[in-house]
């Protein structure tokens, strides 16, 4: 099995309650590209505030992915609660394509360390029976919705795609390659 990571590359619709923190950054997605903890992050303490993040196109070609085999997609995030006693909750959902269930993430309180949370690997783009396609991977968007009022610092959001690589062989048959 091969794995690729898709990183944020644009903001979709974002509530102003999701505040960008980080020097030299102009867009929220930029704070979510690398897991650098307190250097850059997006913070929110407003219940039900939503942020949609768009992802870069795959860094492998469609021909390199065997879509006849299982392709699974999950999010990877990193964050922490700003509250010293209570966890901060964020609901993370596939916005595009839609249909997969929302996952509630609970980020523990910690002075400086961000907790890594890995979402459930999804083998179907619609949450039921449709297999992933290359077009699905090209149009991925994730929606983060703050749940409750305990402030969260979200420092990383990526998509992990696990797939079987296509195999191309040049068999030698009586001295000739086919």
C-alpha positions as CSV (number, residue, x, y, z in Angstrom):
1,X,0.0,0.0,0.0
2,X,1.2,3.5,-0.8
3,X,0.3,6.7,1.0
4,X,0.1,10.3,0.0
5,X,-0.7,13.4,2.1
6,X,-2.8,16.2,0.7
7,X,-2.3,19.6,2.4
8,X,-4.6,22.6,2.5
9,X,-4.2,25.1,-0.3
10,X,-7.2,27.5,0.0
11,X,-9.9,28.8,2.4
12,X,-13.5,28.0,1.6
13,X,-16.2,29.7,3.6
14,X,-14.8,30.6,7.0
15,X,-16.5,32.2,10.0
16,X,-14.6,35.3,11.3
17,X,-14.6,33.5,14.7
18,X,-11.8,31.3,13.4
19,X,-8.8,33.6,14.0
20,X,-5.5,33.2,12.2
21,X,-2.4,33.3,14.5
22,X,1.1,33.3,12.9
23,X,3.6,35.8,11.6
24,X,3.6,36.5,7.9
25,X,0.4,34.5,7.1
26,X,-2.6,35.9,5.4
27,X,-5.0,32.9,5.1
28,X,-6.2,30.4,7.6
29,X,-5.2,27.4,5.5
30,X,-1.6,28.5,5.6
31,X,-1.6,27.9,9.4
32,X,-2.8,24.3,8.9
33,X,-0.1,23.2,6.4
34,X,2.5,22.0,8.8
35,X,2.3,20.6,12.3
36,X,4.3,23.3,14.0
37,X,2.2,23.7,17.2
38,X,2.4,27.2,18.6
39,X,4.2,28.8,15.6
40,X,1.0,29.1,13.6
41,X,-2.6,27.9,14.2
42,X,-6.2,28.9,13.9
43,X,-8.1,29.5,17.1
44,X,-11.8,29.6,17.9
45,X,-14.0,29.7,21.0
46,X,-17.4,30.3,19.4
47,X,-19.9,27.4,19.4
48,X,-21.0,26.4,15.9
49,X,-18.5,28.6,14.1
50,X,-17.5,26.8,10.9
51,X,-14.4,26.8,8.6
52,X,-14.1,25.0,5.3
53,X,-10.6,24.2,4.0
54,X,-9.8,23.2,0.5
55,X,-7.0,20.8,-0.4
56,X,-4.3,20.6,-3.0
57,X,-4.6,18.2,-5.9
58,X,-3.0,14.8,-5.5
59,X,0.8,14.7,-6.1
60,X,0.5,11.4,-8.0
61,X,-1.2,10.9,-11.3
62,X,-4.5,9.1,-11.7
63,X,-2.7,6.3,-13.6
64,X,-0.6,5.6,-10.5
65,X,-3.6,4.7,-8.3
66,X,-5.3,1.4,-8.7
67,X,-8.9,2.4,-8.2
68,X,-10.0,-1.3,-8.7
69,X,-8.4,-1.9,-5.3
70,X,-9.4,-0.2,-2.0
71,X,-8.6,3.5,-1.7
72,X,-9.1,5.0,1.8
73,X,-9.1,8.6,2.9
74,X,-8.9,10.1,6.4
75,X,-8.0,13.4,8.0
76,X,-5.1,14.0,10.3
77,X,-5.3,17.0,12.6
78,X,-3.4,18.5,15.5
79,X,-4.6,20.9,18.1
80,X,-5.0,21.6,21.8
81,X,-7.5,23.2,24.1
82,X,-6.6,26.6,25.4
83,X,-8.5,25.8,28.6
84,X,-6.3,24.3,31.3
85,X,-9.1,21.9,32.5
86,X,-11.5,21.2,29.7
87,X,-11.0,19.6,26.3
88,X,-11.9,21.6,23.2
89,X,-14.3,20.0,20.7
90,X,-14.3,20.3,17.0
91,X,-16.5,18.4,14.6
92,X,-14.7,17.5,11.3
93,X,-16.6,16.5,8.2
94,X,-15.9,15.8,4.6
95,X,-17.6,18.8,2.9
96,X,-16.8,17.7,-0.6
97,X,-17.6,14.9,-1.3
98,X,-20.4,14.8,1.2
99,X,-22.0,11.8,2.8
100,X,-19.4,10.5,5.3
101,X,-20.3,10.9,9.0
102,X,-19.0,13.8,11.0
103,X,-16.3,12.9,13.5
104,X,-16.1,14.8,16.8
105,X,-12.5,15.5,17.9
106,X,-11.7,16.2,21.5
107,X,-8.4,18.1,21.9
108,X,-6.9,17.8,25.4
109,X,-5.8,20.8,27.5
110,X,-2.1,21.2,27.5
111,X,0.3,24.1,28.0
112,X,2.1,23.7,24.7
113,X,1.8,20.3,23.1
114,X,-0.7,19.7,20.3
115,X,-2.5,16.5,20.2
116,X,-2.6,14.5,17.0
117,X,-6.0,13.0,16.0
118,X,-6.4,10.7,13.1
119,X,-9.9,10.3,11.6
120,X,-11.5,7.1,10.5
121,X,-10.3,5.7,7.2
122,X,-13.1,6.0,4.7
123,X,-13.3,3.5,1.9
124,X,-16.3,5.2,0.3
125,X,-16.6,8.8,-0.8
126,X,-20.3,9.0,0.0
127,X,-20.2,7.2,3.3
128,X,-22.1,4.2,1.9
129,X,-21.1,2.5,-1.4
130,X,-19.4,4.8,-3.9
131,X,-15.7,4.1,-4.3
132,X,-13.3,7.0,-4.4
133,X,-12.4,8.5,-7.7
134,X,-9.6,10.8,-8.8
135,X,-12.1,13.6,-9.3
136,X,-13.1,13.1,-5.6
137,X,-9.4,13.5,-4.5
138,X,-9.0,16.6,-6.7
139,X,-12.0,18.3,-5.0
140,X,-11.6,17.5,-1.3
141,X,-12.8,20.0,1.2
142,X,-13.1,19.5,5.0
143,X,-15.4,21.4,7.3
144,X,-14.4,22.2,10.9
145,X,-17.2,23.2,13.2
146,X,-16.4,24.4,16.8
147,X,-18.5,22.5,19.3
148,X,-18.8,24.3,22.6
149,X,-17.0,27.4,23.9
150,X,-13.7,26.0,25.2
151,X,-11.1,27.6,22.9
152,X,-9.2,25.4,20.5
153,X,-5.9,26.0,18.8
154,X,-6.0,24.0,15.5
155,X,-2.5,23.7,14.1
156,X,-2.6,21.1,11.4
157,X,-5.2,19.6,9.0
158,X,-4.2,17.2,6.3
159,X,-5.8,14.3,4.3
160,X,-4.1,10.9,4.1
161,X,-4.9,8.8,1.1
162,X,-3.9,5.1,1.2
163,X,-4.0,3.3,-2.1
164,X,-2.6,0.4,-4.1
165,X,-0.1,1.5,-6.8
166,X,-0.7,0.3,-10.3
167,X,1.9,-2.1,-11.5
168,X,3.4,-1.9,-14.9
169,X,5.8,-4.5,-15.9
170,X,7.8,-5.0,-19.1
171,X,8.0,-8.7,-19.3
172,X,10.9,-10.2,-21.3
173,X,9.7,-12.9,-23.6
174,X,12.3,-14.5,-25.8
175,X,14.5,-11.4,-25.7
176,X,11.8,-8.9,-26.6
177,X,10.1,-6.4,-24.2
178,X,6.4,-6.1,-24.4
